[in-house]
Amino acid sequence: MQITMGKTCVELVQGDITEMCTDAIVNAANSQLQHGGGVAGAIVRKGGQIIQEESNRIAPVPVGQAAITGAGNLKCRYVIHAVGPRMGEGDEDTKLRNATLNSLRLADEHGLRSIAFCAISTGIFGYPLDRCAEIMLKTVADYVQDSTGLKHIIFCLYDQNAYKVFEAALTKIKPQ
């Protein structure tokens, strides 16, 4: 599913974020940028240890913030490490919104044209998928109303259930 918001194409795809050919992919990271499991682990396994080494030099990153590294052997140019909230730590919605927003800002600061997000914090951090979809998509919709160089924003969802949840949320934000 894809729609145009302002001058930006927002697209949902089901697949493996480590295979995306965008300028950057967004990693669901922890504050210490230790990429052991989940999406983060897959990114380092496929992209190489250089991603972890660069991350070690810039950690820690506060919850709600983002940092950028090279992409090693991945098809993209950069990895943006967004530190999302853990369920139960308080103010999770604001922290997820900020992690998304700061990822978008970093992409613009680096002159990037395309970015692929995963569903931040919905794995081991326990954030509800439906709330994640609503908050991340609304944040993107608000962001692209202002001046942005981003022409293509992809949400790369690992499975069919996540895709359907994001599809329902995107339809509410901007009906087809």
C-alpha positions, -999 to 999 in steps of 0.1 A, spaced: 0 0 0 13 35 -8 -1 70 -6 13 104 -12 15 129 17 26 163 6 55 156 -18 64 123 0 54 88 -9 46 67 22 46 30 15 40 -1 35 58 -33 25 61 -67 41 96 -80 42 131 -79 57 143 -44 65 180 -55 61 172 -60 23 159 -25 18 177 -3 -8 167 30 8 193 57 17 188 46 54 170 20 74 159 26 110 170 1 136 149 -4 167 178 1 192 184 1 229 201 30 247 235 13 248 233 5 211 241 -31 218 226 -49 188 222 -84 200 187 -96 191 157 -88 171 159 -63 142 191 -49 157 209 -82 157 198 -90 122 212 -57 110 246 -63 125 247 -100 113 240 -89 78 258 -55 77 289 -66 96 305 -58 129 315 -24 117 280 -12 126 284 -24 162 318 -8 164 305 26 152 276 23 176 299 16 205 317 49 198 284 70 200 265 52 228 247 58 250 217 74 232 187 85 254 153 70 249 134 90 222 166 100 204 183 86 174 219 82 161 233 74 127 261 51 115 273 37 83 256 6 70 285 -18 65 276 -45 39 239 -36 38 222 -23 6 214 10 23 239 38 30 232 45 66 215 29 97 196 53 119 194 38 154 161 49 170 159 43 207 122 35 214 105 30 248 101 -1 268 65 -7 279 60 2 315 88 29 318 63 57 315 55 83 288 60 56 261 38 73 234 58 106 236 91 86 236 80 67 205 69 98 187 102 115 195 123 84 183 104 86 150 106 123 147 144 124 155 150 96 129 132 118 103 152 148 113 185 129 111 176 117 76 170 153 65 201 166 82 221 141 61 203 150 29 187 116 25 158 110 2 145 77 13 142 59 47 127 26 58 113 21 93 105 -10 112 78 -12 139 99 4 167 96 -11 202 71 -38 193 94 -67 199 111 -74 231 103 -39 244 66 -49 244 50 -19 228 15 -26 214 16 -29 176 -16 -9 170 -4 21 191 30 19 174 14 21 139 -9 50 149 19 70 165 46 64 139 23 70 109 8 102 125 43 115 132 53 109 96 21 125 83 27 156 104 64 158 96 60 157 58 36 186 58 66 208 65 97 211 42 115 178 40 139 163 15 125 129 21 107 117 -10 100 81 0 92 68 35 87 30 38 74 10 68 89 -24 63 69 -49 84 82 -83 91 50 -103 90 14 -101 76 -2 -92 109 21 -62 114 14 -51 78 -24 -54 83 -22 -33 115 -2 -6 98 -25 -7 68 -55 -1 90 -38 28 108 -27 44 75 -62 42 61 -75 61 92 -49 88 87 -54 93 50 -84 74 36 -78 59 1 
